[in-house]
Amino acid sequence: MADFGEEQLKRISFHLLTFKNPKARQHILRHHVEISDFFRLEQRQLEVTGLFPDEIKAVRERNWAAAEKETARLEKNGIGIVFKGDEGYPPLLAEIYDPPDLLYVMGDRTLLAGEKLAVVGSRRGGAYGQAALNRILPPCCRAGLVIVSGMAFGIDSMAHRLALRENGATIGVNPGGLLHLSPPGNSALIRKIVEHGVVISEFPLDVTPRPFLFPVRNRIISGISRAVLVVEAAMRSGSLITARLALDQDREVLAVPGNIDSPLSQGTNCLLQQGAKAVTAAADILEEFGLAAPAIERSLANLGAKEKKLLDLCGENEVKDIDFLVEKLELSTAETLSLLMGLILKNLVVEEAGGYRRTFHG
């Protein structure tokens, strides 16, 4: 069993007891009852909190069985816990209203301390959203930002994949316990996030994702991040809920403008009308973090004539296959591949969907 002291078991027990009874939890926290004191309250004091009889019985008996069972499964499944107040707890999350007392963590927990950008958008996000992210995110990743999202299909998945491709610094926030990673159909991507980034949740291990838990999860996405970028969102969407939560948490809300005829642009364009910052390039985001864009110009200045011609042929939003590039360059396949490898190592080109694409605008 993982090594947890009595005070930590108390905190885990409190978390498990009050997760299903948020009204009681709010009453306890509003009255500034310390968790260590909570287990010393008298019967009548516990009753006025709104706890149910079985919950009161567990408190009075100082029953750590549920907490011990939870911690035993942590070790078995490669999951850790970060408590509020620990050095590894996300600094900005501690500042929000009602921050979770603990986070379940699977993967590289050091990423929780980094500068974080949340990226959210439609599950139906398509070519426009992908093109926007291709233009905007790579320089942000190379500048050291950790990309946070919800692991859903569409924009979430696009953002995670870009971050993994660039530097692996990405955080997935699960809408249930970490024994129920969601969505199941995205398991291959989620495994990569666990292997190269980190997945977190405030929910106990056995909690299955439910629709009413998504807004609760979304407050963590915005809460751990300095800014939230919205890409392709309809008027009624979880992404706009996250944007509203971000405003409540005093976070910067950023939005990619969209085609006025597209339903997936109505939400983002509405955010812009309400004062969100328009983002059309990485520099728009990096200035919010006080960061400079990576000096791609230095790499470009050192390119040879053949490399420059090849780079010009590689589209920013359109993948070019090797046959097209060989024909246009009038070089052998071997030489063309050698030039491509050099550009990939300089982070100027990426291999994608059976072809090659330029990673920057210009």
C-alpha positions in Angstrom: 0.0 0.0 0.0 1.2 3.5 -0.7 2.7 5.3 2.3 0.2 7.8 3.6 0.2 9.2 7.1 -2.9 9.6 9.3 -3.4 13.3 8.3 -3.3 12.3 4.6 -5.8 9.5 5.2 -8.1 12.0 7.0 -8.0 14.2 3.9 -8.6 11.3 1.5 -11.4 10.1 3.8 -13.0 13.6 3.9 -12.7 13.8 0.1 -14.5 10.4 -0.4 -17.1 11.2 2.2 -18.1 14.6 0.9 -17.8 14.1 -2.8 -21.4 12.9 -3.1 -22.6 15.5 -0.7 -21.4 18.9 -2.0 -23.9 20.9 0.1 -22.4 19.4 3.3 -18.9 20.0 2.1 -19.7 23.6 1.3 -21.2 24.1 4.8 -18.1 22.6 6.4 -15.7 24.7 4.4 -17.8 27.9 4.8 -17.4 27.5 8.6 -13.7 27.1 8.2 -13.6 23.7 9.8 -10.1 22.2 9.3 -10.2 18.7 8.0 -8.0 17.5 10.9 -10.7 18.9 13.3 -13.6 17.6 11.2 -13.1 14.1 12.6 -13.3 15.4 16.2 -16.8 17.0 15.8 -19.6 15.9 18.0 -22.7 14.1 16.6 -24.9 17.3 16.7 -22.2 19.4 15.0 -22.0 16.8 12.2 -25.8 16.7 11.8 -26.1 20.4 11.2 -23.6 20.1 8.3 -26.1 18.2 6.2 -24.1 14.9 6.3 -26.2 11.8 5.9 -26.4 9.3 8.8 -24.1 6.7 7.3 -21.5 9.5 6.6 -21.8 10.7 10.2 -21.3 7.1 11.4 -18.1 6.8 9.4 -16.8 10.1 10.8 -17.6 9.3 14.4 -15.9 5.9 14.1 -12.9 7.4 12.4 -13.3 4.7 9.7 -10.3 4.9 7.4 -11.3 1.7 5.5 -12.5 3.5 2.4 -9.4 5.7 2.3 -7.1 2.7 2.8 -8.8 0.9 0.0 -8.4 3.9 -2.2 -4.7 4.3 -1.5 -4.1 0.6 -2.1 -5.5 0.9 -5.6 -3.4 4.0 -6.3 -0.2 2.0 -6.1 -1.6 -0.9 -8.1 -2.6 1.4 -11.0 0.3 3.7 -11.0 -1.6 6.7 -9.7 -0.5 9.3 -7.3 -2.1 12.0 -5.2 -1.0 15.7 -4.9 -2.5 17.5 -1.9 -3.3 21.2 -1.8 -0.3 22.8 -0.1 2.2 20.3 -1.5 5.0 21.7 -3.7 3.6 19.9 -6.8 0.0 21.3 -6.5 -0.8 23.6 -9.4 -0.1 27.1 -8.1 -3.0 28.8 -9.9 -5.5 26.2 -8.9 -5.1 27.0 -5.3 -6.4 30.5 -6.0 -9.8 29.5 -7.3 -13.0 29.4 -5.4 -13.4 25.9 -3.7 -10.2 24.3 -5.1 -10.0 20.6 -4.7 -8.0 19.5 -1.6 -6.3 16.8 -3.7 -5.7 15.7 -7.3 -5.2 12.2 -8.6 -2.3 12.2 -11.0 -1.1 9.6 -13.6 2.0 10.5 -15.5 4.6 13.3 -15.2 3.4 15.4 -12.3 6.2 17.9 -12.8 4.2 19.4 -15.6 1.7 20.7 -13.0 4.2 23.4 -12.1 4.6 24.7 -15.6 3.0 27.7 -17.4 -0.2 26.3 -18.8 -2.5 27.3 -21.7 -5.9 25.6 -21.8 -7.2 24.8 -25.3 -10.9 24.0 -25.7 -13.3 23.7 -28.6 -16.0 21.7 -30.4 -16.0 17.9 -30.5 -16.9 18.5 -34.1 -13.9 20.7 -34.8 -12.7 20.2 -38.3 -10.2 21.4 -40.9 -10.4 25.0 -39.9 -9.8 24.3 -36.3 -6.9 22.0 -37.2 -5.4 24.6 -39.5 -5.7 27.3 -36.8 -4.0 25.1 -34.2 -1.3 24.1 -36.6 -0.4 27.8 -37.0 -0.8 28.8 -33.4 0.3 26.1 -31.1 3.7 24.8 -32.2 5.6 28.0 -31.3 3.7 28.1 -28.0 4.8 24.6 -27.2 8.4 25.3 -28.2 8.3 28.4 -26.0 7.6 26.1 -23.0 3.8 26.3 -22.5 2.1 23.2 -21.2 -1.1 22.5 -23.2 -4.2 21.6 -21.1 -7.4 20.1 -22.4 -10.1 17.6 -21.8 -9.1 14.7 -24.0 -12.4 14.7 -26.0 -12.6 14.2 -29.7 -12.2 17.3 -32.0 -10.3 20.3 -30.8 -9.2 18.8 -27.5 -7.5 15.8 -29.3 -5.9 18.1 -31.9 -4.4 20.2 -29.2 -3.0 17.2 -27.2 -1.6 15.7 -30.4 0.2 18.9 -31.4 1.7 19.2 -27.9 2.9 15.6 -27.9 4.4 16.1 -31.3 6.2 19.3 -30.2 7.5 18.5 -26.7 5.1 16.2 -24.9 4.1 18.8 -22.4 0.4 18.3 -22.1 -2.2 17.7 -19.3 -5.4 15.9 -19.8 -8.2 16.6 -17.3 -10.5 13.6 -16.9 -14.3 14.0 -16.3 -14.3 11.0 -13.9 -12.0 8.9 -11.7 -8.7 7.8 -13.2 -9.9 4.2 -13.4 -12.5 5.5 -16.0 -10.5 7.4 -18.5 -12.8 9.2 -21.0 -13.7 9.0 -23.8 -13.0 5.3 -24.1 -12.8 5.7 -27.9 -9.8 8.0 -27.5 -7.8 5.4 -25.4 -4.8 5.4 -27.8 -4.3 9.2 -27.4 -4.9 9.0 -23.7 -2.2 6.4 -23.3 0.2 8.7 -25.0 -0.7 11.6 -22.8 -0.1 9.4 -19.7 3.2 8.2 -21.1 4.6 11.6 -22.2 2.4 14.1 -20.3 0.0 13.7 -17.4 -3.7 13.0 -16.8 -5.3 14.4 -13.6 -8.7 14.3 -11.9 -10.2 15.5 -8.6 -12.8 12.6 -8.7 -12.4 9.5 -6.6 -11.1 6.4 -8.6 -14.5 4.7 -9.0 -16.4 7.8 -10.3 -17.7 7.2 -13.8 -17.9 10.2 -16.2 -21.4 11.7 -16.2 -22.7 14.8 -18.0 -23.2 16.8 -14.8 -19.5 16.2 -13.9 -18.2 17.9 -17.1 -18.6 21.5 -15.8 -17.0 20.5 -12.5 -14.1 19.1 -14.5 -13.9 22.2 -16.7 -13.3 24.5 -13.7 -10.0 22.5 -13.3 -9.1 23.0 -16.9 -9.4 26.7 -16.6 -8.3 26.8 -12.9 -4.8 25.4 -13.5 -4.2 27.6 -16.6 -3.2 31.2 -17.0 -5.3 31.6 -20.1 -8.0 29.7 -22.0 -8.0 29.5 -25.8 -11.3 28.7 -27.5 -11.2 27.3 -31.0 -14.4 26.5 -32.9 -17.3 26.5 -30.5 -21.1 26.6 -31.0 -23.2 29.0 -29.0 -24.3 26.3 -26.6 -21.3 24.3 -25.8 -19.1 23.1 -22.9 -16.3 25.3 -24.3 -18.3 28.5 -23.5 -19.0 27.1 -20.0 -15.2 26.8 -19.6 -14.7 30.4 -20.9 -17.2 31.7 -18.3 -15.5 29.7 -15.6 -12.2 31.2 -16.7 -13.6 34.7 -16.4 -14.9 33.9 -12.9 -11.4 32.7 -12.0 -9.8 35.9 -13.4 -8.1 34.1 -16.3 -7.5 35.5 -19.7 -10.0 34.3 -22.4 -8.7 34.1 -25.9 -10.6 33.1 -29.1 -9.8 32.3 -32.7 -12.1 34.2 -35.0 -14.2 32.1 -37.4 -16.3 32.2 -40.5 -19.5 34.1 -39.7 -21.5 31.5 -41.7 -20.2 28.5 -39.6 -22.2 27.3 -36.6 -18.9 26.4 -35.0 -17.8 30.0 -35.1 -20.8 31.5 -33.4 -19.5 30.8 -29.9 -16.0 32.1 -30.5 -17.2 35.2 -32.4 -19.6 35.9 -29.5 -16.7 35.7 -27.1 -14.8 38.2 -29.2 -17.8 40.6 -29.1 -17.8 40.3 -25.3 -14.2 41.3 -25.0 -12.1 38.1 -25.4 -8.8 38.6 -27.1 -8.6 37.6 -30.8 -5.8 35.1 -31.6 -4.6 34.7 -35.1 -0.9 33.9 -34.4 1.2 32.4 -31.6 2.5 35.8 -30.7 -1.0 36.9 -29.5 -0.8 34.1 -26.9 2.9 34.4 -26.0 2.6 38.1 -25.1 0.0 37.1 -22.5 2.7 35.0 -20.8 5.5 37.5 -21.4 7.3 35.1 -23.7 9.1 35.7 -26.9 8.4 33.6 -30.0 11.1 31.0 -30.8 13.6 32.4 -33.2 12.6 30.5 -36.4 14.1 33.3 -38.3 17.6 32.2 -37.2 16.9 28.7 -38.6 15.6 30.2 -41.9 18.7 32.3 -42.3 21.0 29.3 -42.3 19.1 27.3 -44.9 20.6 26.4 -48.3 18.9 27.1 -51.6 17.5 23.6 -51.9 16.2 23.6 -48.4 14.5 27.0 -49.0 12.9 25.8 -52.1 11.7 22.6 -50.4 10.3 24.6 -47.5 8.4 26.8 -50.0 6.8 23.7 -51.5 5.6 22.4 -48.2 2.3 23.9 -47.5 1.4 25.3 -44.0 -2.1 23.8 -44.0 -1.8 21.2 -46.7 0.3 18.1 -46.6 2.6 17.4 -49.6 3.5 13.9 -50.4 7.1 12.8 -51.3 6.3 12.2 -55.0 5.1 15.8 -55.4 8.2 17.2 -53.7 10.6 15.0 -55.8 8.9 16.1 -59.0 9.0 19.8 -58.2 12.5 19.8 -56.9 13.8 17.6 -59.7 16.0 15.8 -57.2 16.3 12.1 -56.3 14.0 10.6 -53.7 17.0 10.0 -51.4 18.3 13.6 -51.6 14.8 15.0 -51.1 14.2 12.8 -48.0 17.6 13.9 -46.6 16.7 17.5 -47.0 13.3 16.8 -45.4 15.0 15.2 -42.4 17.2 18.2 -41.9 14.1 20.5 -41.9 12.3 18.2 -39.5 15.2 18.3 -37.1 15.1 22.1 -37.3 11.4 22.0 -36.4 10.5 23.7 -39.7 8.6 20.7 -41.2 6.6 17.8 -39.8 5.7 14.5 -41.2 2.0 14.1 -41.1 -0.7 11.8 -42.8 1.7 10.3 -45.3 3.3 13.6 -46.3 5.0 16.7 -45.1 3.8 20.1 -43.9 5.5 23.4 -42.8 5.1 24.1 -39.1 5.0 27.9 -39.2 3.2 30.7 -41.0 5.2 32.7 -43.5 
